[in-house]
């Protein structure tokens, strides 16, 4: 720890006595620009090890040195500076130090772009603070948006086929960047052919169904209205009906009944979604068959090629699961490294190996949790009678195939 000992005046200017508040740009209406007075300034920075750090400059170096010389406890450090999550009062854990006359707080865990923070400086806790020193200086903090950060936008909506089964179970919305979570259903509507919203089409889960990166949102159609024999379907009716047209609307704005804007959908840095996206589709008959890998068609190029192996399923399957639970394994059972590409409305799976494939025996493996668009799995249909014994598939289904030498 390095502490500067130069004897400067306790405070550079009486103007700093006005508490400093930094207003951050983000979703919703912007307030007037903040006016900063001379004096202590609180800001986010990066430490030498690349970690986040909250820096306080403009304090009297001699006063800081005297404070450190008393070997302050954790409680005393927090009495001088605390960093909270938003306005809920949750205080971040971390460590403190002083270097070059700068007070620094190092959070124990990395700060998140999706969260706002508030630093509370109590300058009156420093030794020999002037009588008119304010009790607290509050500053709002947020990680800055990188210059090369993409514009938040909807990249794709799955399934991509134009006709979906009337017992469709879920849809995926893929974004270009991680998005803010909470109240997402305010920005999403499912409209009928008459342009009117379908009432409560989705199972609105408080935790929301995001992938680990915060880029893919799963919209789960209410299973109680999809599966036959359940009260929600009997009382309210199915979400979708075969032979009808629907439109999924993803909007950057939430509006009240009068049309006024009540909220904006932003990415984790507070940048609003670029524009609204609409997806039109038609519904066909329900899909009630279990998935049978024995019906799949596997086409593998000859040895020495890096051309893609192609698997045709005969119907659209779940796009997210196709990327996660289907793989090619060699004769020793080890997965073959390569990349996956989905094609033709998720009815085909293309696998390009990282290295030219060798001749020999291989297998296509698929975990039994693989689903189609209606929730039917390998060896088990979604519409099963729970009281009837069901011959479920093994945890992993295997389809052996041979890569032949070139020229054969």
Secondary structure, DSSP 8 states (H G I E B T S, - for coil): ---------S-S-GGGGS--------SS---------SS-EEEEEE-TTS-EEEEEESS-HHHHHHHHHT---HHHHHHHEEEEETTTTEE--EEEEEETTEEEEEESS---TT--EEEEE-GGGSTT--TT--S-EEEEE-----TT-----EEEEE---SEEETT--EEEEEESS-B--S-GGGGEEEE-TTS-B-TT-B---TT--B-TTS-EEEEEB-HHHHSTT-HHHHHH--S--TT-EEEEEE-SEEE-TTS-EEEE-BBTTS-B-S--EEEEEEEES-----B-GGG-EEE---TT----EEEE-SS-B-HHHHHHHEEEEETTS-B--EEEEEETTTTEEEEEESS---SEEEEEEEETT-BBTTS-BBTB-SS--TTS------SEEEEEEEE--TT-
